Amino acid sequence: MRATLTRRVTFSAAHRYRRPEWDDARNAAVFGACARPNWHGHTYVCDVTVGGEVDPLTGFCADLGALDAALRTRVVDALDHRNLVLDVPAFAEGRLIPTSENLARWIADEVQAALGSATRVLRVRVAEEPGLWAEVEG
């Protein structure tokens, strides 16, 4: 039998959306207030769902300790109280724009890399606020 396990973490970070090859007017037209030069921040809520076969000996579908360690080192330590554009190389100007969609994708890749093949990351949800989130699956 397959099962899933979801762990929620939170982190606070600043960002802005900007394509360096566009002028300020085009960035503002496309990204609105998110393109303002003085940054803005969120307290993100991130749910990571993993899954697999339930081990008949332990009753677990995933190693919760390994998931917690991956979330602590690869997500919270890497992102909490950071400026995503200035402090996280993947989101540096000219690379990934730090949207919720790209954050979710990046987190999925980071957690999967930390867990290896023993556990599969199935879904990552990143919420910037209670009424706005992005999810990636697979």
C-alpha positions as CSV (number, residue, x, y, z in Angstrom):
1,M,0.0,0.0,0.0
2,R,1.2,3.5,-0.9
3,A,0.9,6.5,1.4
4,T,1.9,10.1,1.6
5,L,3.4,12.2,4.3
6,T,3.3,16.0,4.3
7,R,5.5,18.3,6.4
8,R,5.0,22.1,6.7
9,V,7.7,24.6,7.2
10,T,7.8,28.4,7.2
11,F,10.4,30.9,6.2
12,S,10.6,34.6,5.7
13,A,12.3,36.1,2.7
14,A,12.5,39.2,0.5
15,H,12.4,39.3,-3.2
16,R,11.4,41.2,-6.3
17,Y,10.6,40.2,-9.8
18,R,12.8,41.7,-12.6
19,R,14.2,40.7,-15.9
20,P,17.5,42.6,-16.3
21,E,17.2,42.8,-20.1
22,W,14.0,44.8,-19.7
23,D,13.8,48.4,-18.8
24,D,12.0,49.6,-15.6
25,A,8.8,50.4,-17.4
26,R,8.4,47.0,-19.0
27,N,9.3,45.2,-15.7
28,A,6.6,47.4,-13.9
29,A,4.1,46.6,-16.7
30,V,4.6,42.9,-16.4
31,F,5.3,42.4,-12.7
32,G,3.5,45.3,-11.1
33,A,4.3,46.1,-7.5
34,C,6.5,43.0,-7.4
35,A,9.1,44.8,-9.6
36,R,9.6,47.7,-7.2
37,P,13.3,48.3,-6.6
38,N,13.3,48.3,-2.8
39,W,12.1,44.6,-2.5
40,H,9.2,43.2,-0.5
41,G,8.9,40.2,1.7
42,H,6.7,37.3,2.7
43,T,6.4,34.8,5.4
44,Y,6.1,31.7,3.2
45,V,4.3,28.5,4.2
46,C,5.7,25.5,2.4
47,D,4.2,22.0,2.4
48,V,6.3,19.2,1.0
49,T,4.5,15.9,0.4
50,V,6.5,12.7,0.0
51,G,5.3,9.2,-0.5
52,G,6.0,5.6,-1.2
53,E,5.1,2.1,-0.1
54,V,4.3,1.6,3.6
55,D,7.1,-0.4,5.2
56,P,5.4,-3.4,6.9
57,L,8.0,-3.4,9.7
58,T,7.9,0.3,10.6
59,G,4.5,1.5,9.2
60,F,6.3,4.4,7.6
61,C,6.2,5.5,3.9
62,A,9.1,7.8,4.4
63,D,11.9,8.6,6.9
64,L,10.5,11.6,8.8
65,G,13.9,12.4,10.3
66,A,15.5,12.5,6.8
67,L,12.7,14.7,5.5
68,D,13.0,17.1,8.5
69,A,16.8,17.3,8.0
70,A,16.3,18.0,4.3
71,L,13.8,20.7,5.0
72,R,15.9,22.3,7.7
73,T,19.1,22.4,5.7
74,R,17.9,22.7,2.1
75,V,14.9,25.0,2.6
76,V,14.8,26.9,6.0
77,D,18.5,27.4,6.5
78,A,18.9,28.3,2.8
79,L,16.0,30.7,2.5
80,D,14.9,32.0,5.9
81,H,15.6,35.7,6.5
82,R,17.3,36.0,3.1
83,N,17.0,38.2,0.1
84,L,16.3,35.5,-2.5
85,V,17.8,37.5,-5.4
86,L,20.9,38.5,-3.5
87,D,21.5,35.5,-1.3
88,V,20.4,32.4,-3.2
89,P,22.4,31.8,-6.4
90,A,19.5,30.1,-8.3
91,F,17.5,33.3,-8.0
92,A,20.2,35.8,-8.8
93,E,19.3,38.5,-11.3
94,G,19.2,37.0,-14.7
95,R,18.5,33.5,-13.4
96,L,15.2,32.2,-12.0
97,I,12.7,34.8,-11.1
98,P,11.7,34.1,-7.4
99,T,8.0,33.5,-8.1
100,S,6.1,31.0,-5.9
101,E,6.1,28.6,-8.9
102,N,9.9,28.8,-9.2
103,L,10.4,28.5,-5.4
104,A,8.2,25.4,-5.3
105,R,10.1,23.8,-8.2
106,W,13.5,24.7,-6.6
107,I,12.4,23.3,-3.2
108,A,11.2,20.1,-4.8
109,D,14.6,19.6,-6.5
110,E,16.6,20.5,-3.4
111,V,14.6,18.2,-1.1
112,Q,14.6,15.3,-3.6
113,A,18.4,15.7,-3.9
114,A,18.8,15.5,-0.2
115,L,16.5,12.4,0.2
116,G,18.0,10.5,-2.7
117,S,16.0,7.6,-4.3
118,A,14.7,6.2,-1.0
119,T,11.8,8.7,-0.8
120,R,9.9,10.4,-3.6
121,V,8.9,14.1,-3.5
122,L,5.4,14.1,-4.8
123,R,4.2,17.7,-4.3
124,V,5.5,21.0,-3.1
125,R,3.1,23.9,-2.2
126,V,4.5,27.4,-1.5
127,A,2.1,30.1,-0.2
128,E,3.1,33.7,-0.2
129,E,-0.1,34.6,1.7
130,P,-3.2,32.7,2.8
131,G,-5.0,33.2,-0.5
132,L,-2.1,32.7,-2.9
133,W,0.0,29.6,-3.5
134,A,1.7,27.6,-6.2
135,E,2.1,23.9,-6.4
136,V,4.4,21.6,-8.4
137,E,3.9,17.9,-8.7
138,G,6.1,15.0,-9.8
